[in-house]
């Protein structure tokens, strides 16, 4: 850990950054050697496409999301610091979403034991009830850790006070506060000479201040029969957030996790209020393509679940969406990433949503959750998602780069 460089935040006016530490096909690590031999892809092409998860980060703290296969390894190689992680969220009990949870907890516990002030260390673990049940079995086997180290919350079994009823349809979600300490810069006071003397003006847009943390809103999803308590979630700003133009009615992120679109009205409701939408699609099924969208995948969003999402955004009044991040392509039947992204881009153009960007998720992608902007892999500049139109990879199954127009032209010129 000491050998890993600490990554500095790119811009202090970007307090919420999403770091993708998850390969485009999270189950591929189980199949990499076999697929490499069968498909004849270049050596290491599939092996480099690893599992993992996501990290939502500021200068002061971080939230880890769905730490699956090789999450700790991806985390270390990224140079991100472990010390800032104060919350972990697990959406369901599948290994590609929770395999490294215990390893990550062990690592955190070692840091806890070496901390000078243990009273300031405690972190929160938000898990679905299936993962929580397995976690309790493991705790009993290996020994419970002190409450001062970790607070474990089974989010699908919280008390009734956190239950919120919506509208006439009786849709339900639950909401809890997530402690989160972002970069804080108090609003500056400036003085201007007016006709009636000196007046004070406060400019709240220069900084950010949060006391109550973020609001984690989650709901039950339909995924697989072996995970009956899977969840999706959104994160929104706390009630006392100070920022130019930002309000607590705007979600920073809506995350579908692995969920079918068949009964995902709650996710679509949250998505239209979110700046960034992260959705897991899996690969297209033959029935999806042959029936022209009449068939919907029962366990993932699927290709035409993405169509439902785009249509929900188009039908909404005053949507907040600026960026769609599409991930979990699986890849067992082939590399369909470009096909899926181009299809979504076509639907966005069809519904006159040209200002919304769409990018494939892969390790190394960085997103500004407040602005829906993407960091260019070439120049490290920030651009609207609709301006990141090139996803370069050297061959099938390899990792993507995200390039702005200038960097794309420079690479094209260098290759000639």
N, C-alpha and C positions, 0 to 999 in steps of 0.2 A: 504493500500500500504506500509506503513512504517513497517508493521510486516513481510513482505516478504523478505527472505534472498536474497542478491544480488549474482547472479551467476557470478563467476569469469571465464574468458576465460580459456579454458583448456590448451592452449599452444600458446604462442605469435608467434610462427612460423606457426600458423594456423589462418591466418587473416580472412578467410571467412567460417563461420559455418552456416549450415542450421539446425534449430531447428524445428522439426515437432510438431505442436500444434493442429493437426487435427486428429480426430479419423478415423479409417479405413473406416467407413461408415458415411459420414457427415450428411445424412438425418435421421439416426437412432434415434437421440434425439426426433424427432417427433413421433416415433413409439415405443419407448423403453418399455413403460409399457404394451402396447398391445402385443408386440412380446414376452415379458417375460412370459405373461400368456399363450399365444398360444403354444409356443415351450417348456414350462416347463424348461427353463434354470435356473441355479442358480440365486438366488436373487441378483440383481444389476449387473449381467453379461453384459446385453445389455446397461443398464443405464450408465455404466462406459465407454462405447464406445461413445465418444462425438464428436460433430462437432469441429469447430475451423478453423485454418489456418496454415500459415507458418511464420517463422521469419528467415531472413538472417542477421547475426550479427557479429560484431567485437567488440573489446574493447570499441570503441568510439561511434558507431552508429549502427542503425538497420533499416532494411526494413521489414515491415509487409506486408504479401501477403494474399489476400482473407480472411478477418476476418469474418467468418461465425458464426453459432450457437456457443455460449459459448466460443468464442475466448478470451474475456477478462478474463473469469474465468480460462481457461486453462493457459493463460499468467501469471496470478497471482500465481497459484499453482506451476508453473514451477520455480518461483523465479527470473525470468528475469526482468530487470529494464525497466520501461516504459520511463524513461527519455532519453534513447538513440535513440528512434524511430524518424527518421527524414523523412521517406518516407513511403507511403502506396500505394500498387498496388491492384486494383480490376479488375478481368478479365471479369466478366459479372454479370448481375443483377439478380442473383438467390439467395435466402436467405441463402443457405448453403455456399455462397461465400461472402456475404455482410451483413448478418443480424446484426452483432455486429459493423458495421462500425460507426454508429451514436453514440453508447455507447462509442466506443473507442475515437471518436472525442470529445465527452463530457469530457471524462477523461483527454485528452490532453489539452482541453481548461481550465479546472480547474487548471492544472499544469502551464499553460501559465499565468493565472491571478495571480498566486502566485510567478512567477519568478521575480527575482530582475532585470534582464536585458531582457526585452521583445524584444529588437532588434536582439537578438541572437537566438530566439526561432523558427522562422518560419519553418514549415515542408511542404512537398509537397504531394499532393494526386493525384495519376494517376488512372483515372477511365475510363471505357468504356463509350460511349455516352449514353447508356440506363441508367446506374447508375447515370451519371451526370445529366440527365434530372430529375430523381426522387430526386436527391440531391438538385437541385435548387428549386424544389417545397417545400421541407422541410425547406430549408433556408429561403424562403419567409414567411413560416408559423411561424417559431420560431425565426426569426431575423438573419440577416447576421452578421458574425463575422469579426473582423478587418483583413485586408490584411496582417498585420504584424504577424498574427497567422498562417495562412495557405494559400498556393497557390494551387488551384484546377485546374488540367489539364485534359480535356477530350481528351484522347489519340487517339481516332478514329476521332477527328475533328481538329487535329493540322494543322498548316499552311503547304503550299505545300513545303516549304524549307526542311522539315523533311522527305519528301517522297523520297525513294530510289528505282530505277529500277534495276532489276537484270537480266542479261543474255538475251538471245534471246526470251525466253518464256514470258517476260514481267511480271514476278512475282514481287510483291510489298511488301515491308515492310517499317516501319518507325522506326526511331531511335532518341532517346533523351538521354541527359546526366542526370544521377542521382547523385546528390551530396552525397558523401559517404566519411567518414573519418575513415580509418582503423588504426590499430596499426602501428605506423611509427618508424622504426629504421634505421637511415642513414647508408649507406654502410661504413664499417670500412676500414681504411687505414692501411696496414701493410707494413713493410720495410724489404727487404731481401738483404743480402750481395752477390752480383754477382761478376763475373770476372772483370767487369768494374766499380766496386764500388756499392754504394747503389742505389737500384731501388725501386720505389713505385709501389705497386700492390693494386688495388681496388677490393674488394670482394663484388659484388652486391648481392650475394645470401643470405647474412646474414640478410637482411631487406627488407622492402616493403615501397614504397612511391607512393602516388597517388595525383595528383593535379586536374585532370579533372573528377574524380569520375568514376562510372561505366557507361557503355553504355547499355541502355534498348532498345532492338530491339523487336518490336511486329508486329503482323499480324492478319488479320481477320481469324476467324475459323468458321467452321460449327458445330453448337450445336443444339439448339432448336428453334422452330418458334417464341417463345416469347422473345428471345434474339438475335436479328439480328446483333448486333455489338460486339459479344464476341471476345476475343482476346487470343492468346497464346503469350509467350514472351521468350526471352533469355537475359541473362546478361553476358557481357564480360568485360574484363579489360580495363581500360582507356588507352589512347595512350602513357602515360608516366609511365606506371607501371614498377617498378624495382623489379625483382625477378630472382632467378637462374633458367634459362631455360624457364621461362614463357614469352609468347608474347601476344600481344593484338589481335591475330587471334584466340585465344582459348576462348571459352565460359566457364564460370564457371558453368552455369546452363541453360538447356532448359526445359521449362514447357509447357506442352500441355494444361493444365487446362481441362475443360470438352469439348472435341472436337472429332468429328468423324475422322476416318482415311481416309475417302473417298476422301477428298480433302486436305490432310495435307502434301503435298510435302514440304512446307516451314518448318514445324516443323521437318520433317525428315532431311532436309538440315542442320538445326541448331543443331539437336541432334548429328549428326556425328562429329560436331566441338566442342561438349560440354563434359566436364569431367563428369558431373553428369546430368542425364536425369530424370526428374520427370514427370510421366505420370498418368493420371486418366483413369481407365479402365471400371468401373462399373462391373456388374456381367454378366457372359456368358448367351447368349440367346440360346434357343433350336435350332433355325435356324442356329446359328453359329456352333454348335456341330454336327447337323445332316447333314449339307451340306459340312462339311470338309473345312470350310473357304471360301466358295463361297459367303456367306452372310457377310456383314459388318454392324455393328451397325451404325445407322444414327446420333446418338447424343453423343456417347462416343467412346473412342478408341476401346474398346471391346477386346476380347481374340485374335482374328486374326488381329486386328490392332497392337497388340504387336508383332505378327509374322512379319508384314510389317516393323515395326521398327527395329527388329533384322536383317531382311534381308537387310534393307537400310544400317545398320552399316557394315554388312558383305561385301556388294557390294562396299562400299566406299574405297578409297585409303588413308591410313594414318589417320583413324578415331582417335579421342581423347577420346572416351568414356571409362570410367572406372567403372561406377556404374549406374544401373537402379533402380530407386525407384518407385515402383508401388503402387498407392493408389486409394482411392474412389471406394471401392468394393461394396458399397451400402449395400447388405446383406438382402434385403427383402425376398429372396427366399432361403436363407441359407448362411452358412459361406464357401465361395469358395476360400478363400485366399491361402491356401496351394496348392490347385489344380492349380491355376493360376501361382503361383510362380514356382512350379515344372515344369509346362509346358514351361515357359520361360527359365528356366534353361536347359531343354532338347533341346530347339531350339538353345541356345547359344553354347551348346556342339556340336550340329549337324553342325553348321557353324564354328566350331573351334574357338570360342570366349570364351574360358575357363577362360581367365584372366579378363573378365568383370563380376562384381558381380551383383546380383539382390536381393533386399530385399523388403518386404512389408512395406508400410508406416503406421506408427501408432504413437500415442502420446509418446514422449520420445526419438524418434530416432534422433540422431545427426550425421551429415555428414560434412566432410571436403570437401568443394566444389572445392578446388584446387587440392586435391590429390585423391578424390573419395573414401576416407576411412570412416569407420563407427566406432563409439565408442561402445565398448562392454558394455552391461548393467551390467555385473558382475564386471569386474576388472577396468573399465574405460580406458582401453588401446585402441589404435587406430589400426585398421586392414583393410587390403584391403577387399573390399566388397565380393570377391569370397571366403574369409576365414571366413566370418560370415554366416555359413550355418545352424544355428539352430535358429528357431523362436519359442520359447517356450510359450505356453499359457496353463493355467490350465484347460480350457474347451472351448467349442465353443463360439464364440462371445466375448471372453475376450481379454485383451490387450497383445500384444507381447513383449517379451524380445529378445534382440539381443546378442548372446553369441559367444565368440571365442571358439576354440577347447578345450583350457585348462579349461575354466569355465564350458563348457558343460560336460566335463569328471568329474569335481569336483561335479557338481550337480547330475550326474548319480551315482557316488560313494556314495553320501550322501543319496540317495533314496533307496539304496539297504539294 
